[in-house]
Amino acid sequence: MKFWNHLDGSTFFNQIFTTSVEIDTIELFTISIDNNRPTIILEFDIKQLPDAPPLKWKKSDYNTCRIGLNCGGISDLTIKNIPTKEKLNITITNKENIFTIHASNTSSLIEFKTKSPLLCGPSVYMSSSDSDQL
């Protein structure tokens, strides 16, 4: 899978991004694991900003876009080192209706399989000026 726009749950995302947004680098904000369902929710910032934001967003001086993945029916979970503020390269592949989510950098790895990745968000906010942009 090459673009965030192609994931289930991307209806609002596709309204505010009029062009395809490549799945590439993220800055992980949170990772939540629910063992009862089993579900993983990743929330992260992407480097792109909406090109057709809602009117109330236009009035703000936002500089960061946050989206997430809600992944149910997970298996084969691997987490190596809890990622810090280092950016992660993320890929999503689909083979026989099983998606593999792989996010890594030189020191960290998050990888798992899921039957149903669902795009959450987006939201926007103003990040601090001393923080590097993606």
Stockholm file with secondary structure:
# STOCKHOLM 1.0

chainA/1-134         MKFWNHLDGSTFFNQIFTTSVEIDTIELFTISIDNNRPTIILEFDIKQLPDAPPLKWKKSDYNTCRIGLNCGGISDLTIKNIPTKEKLNITITNKENIFTIHASNTSSLIEFKTKSPLLCGPSVYMSSSDSDQL
#=GR chainA/1-134 SS CCBGGGSBTCHHHHHHCCSCCBCCEEEEEEEEEETTTTEEEEEEEESCCCSSCCHHHHTSCCCEEEEEEEEESCEEEEEESCCCSSCEEEEEEEETTEEEEEEECSSCEEEEEESEEEEEEEEEECCCTTSCCC
#=GC SS_cons         CCBGGGSBTCHHHHHHCCSCCBCCEEEEEEEEEETTTTEEEEEEEESCCCSSCCHHHHTSCCCEEEEEEEEESCEEEEEESCCCSSCEEEEEEEETTEEEEEEECSSCEEEEEESEEEEEEEEEECCCTTSCCC
//
